[in-house]
Amino acid sequence: MQIILIQDVNNLGGSNEVVTVKNGYARNFLIPKKMAVEASPSNLKQLEERLKQLKKKEDKMLAEINKVIAALQDGTLKIGAKTGTTGKIFGSVTNVQVARAIREQKGYEIDRRRIQLLDEIKELGTYKAKVDFGNGNETEVSLEIVSE
C-alpha cells in the first residue's frame, strides 16, 4: 500500500514522502496515529501543492540569506575593546560582541551560535569570523578591533 508520510517515521522516511508499506502497518498504526495518509489522487495533489509552497518559501529565505551575506561582506565591522598601554585587550573579544556589532552596524540580528571566530582575539588589529547560515550558506566577516 502506498502512503504519504505526514511526519518523520524512524526507519521508514521523512515527512512529505511517498512510501510503500504493508497494508496492516498502514491501516492499524500509521494512519490512526496521524503519521500518514493514503496516497489517493487528491492527497497526491495536496502533497504536490505543499511541496510547491515549501520550495517557494525556501527560495524566498535563500534570497534573504544572500542579501544578508552581501551586506556582511561589504566593509569591516569595528569592535571597541578596553586595552592596556601595550595594545593588549583586557579579556578577549567573543562571538557575543561580534553579534552585537553586526546588529548595531549592519542592522541584522544574527544568533551568536552561528558566529565562529577563526582566531582568538586578544590584541588590537584585524581578524576574520565565519557566519554559518546553514545548508552550506556561510560567509567570512572582517573585524577590526579598536581601542575604546
N, C-alpha and C positions, 0 to 999 in steps of 0.2 A: 504494500500500500504506500502511495506517495503522500507525504505530508509537508507542510510548510512550518518550520520552527518559528515560534514567536519569541522565544528566549534561548539563550545558550544552554545546551544539554551536554553534559560530560560524555565523552566517547561517542558522540553522535554528530554534533555540528553546532554552528553558531546561529544567532538569530537571523531571520530573513533568508534562510537556506532551504532548498527543496531536497529532501532526502527520502529514501525508500526504507521502510521498516516493516516488520511483520504486523499483520492485522491486529492481533491481540495486544501487542505492545502499544500500538497507536490508540486503539479504542478503549482499552482498560486503564492506561496510565497517562500517556502524553496529552490526549485530547481532554479528558476530565480535569486534569490538573492545569489546564490552560497553558500548556507548554507548546502546543502545536495545533494547527487546524488542518483539515483535509485539503488536499491540493485540487480543488474543483476549479473550473474555468474562471468563475467570478473571483475566487480567492487568489488565483494566479494573477489576474488583472490588478487586484488591490496591491499585491506584492510588487508588481511592476511599477505601479504609481508611487508606492512608498520608496522604492529604490531610486526613482527619478528625483523625488523630493530630497532624499538624502544626498544624492550627487550634487544637486543644486546648492544645498546648504554647505556642503564640503567645498565646492568651488568658491562660494562667497567667502568662507572662512580663509581659504588659501589666498585669495586676493587681499584680504585684510592683513594676513601674516606678511605677505610680500611688501605691503605698504609700510608696515612697522619695521621690517628688515631694512628697507631703503632709508627710512628715517634714522635708524640706529647707525648705519654705515656712513651717514653724512656728518662729518665732523667728529670731534672728540668730546668726551664728557669731562668736565672739570670737577674734581672732587677735592674739597678742602679738608686738611687734616692738621691737627696740632703737632708741631715739631719742636725739637730741641735746637740748639745752636749749630749742631753739625748736620742738620738736614734729615735726621732720623725721626720717624714718626713715633709718637707715644702710642703703643699698641700696634694695630695694623688695620688696613682697610679691608672690609668684609663685603660679601655679596649683598648684605642689607643696605650698606651705604651706596653701592652701585645701583641697586633697585630704586633707592630714594632719588639719586641723581638722574636716572632715566625719567622718573615721574616728574621731577621738577624742571628738567631742561628740555626733554623731548615731548612730554605730555602723554606718555603711555605707561599704563600700570602693568608691570611685569613681576610675576611671583619670584621671590628671591631664590627659591629652589631651582629655578630654571637657569640661573646665572652661575657660571663656573669660572673662577679666577684661574688664569693659566700660570701665574707666578704668585708667590707670597709677597704682598705689598708691605714693605717695612720702611721704605725710603721714598723721597720725592722723585718724580720722573714720570715717564710714560710706560704704560703697561697695556696688556690685552686681556679681555674677558670674553668668554663664549656664552651666548644665549641660545638655549635649545628650546624650540617651539614644539618639538615632537614631530613624528612622521618624517624625519630626515631634514626638517627645516631648521637650520641653525645659522648663526652669523657671529662674527667677531666684532667686538666693540673696542674702540681705542679709549683709554682712560689716561687723563693727565692729572697726576696728584700734585696739588699746590699747597703751600703753607697758608694756614688761616690767619 
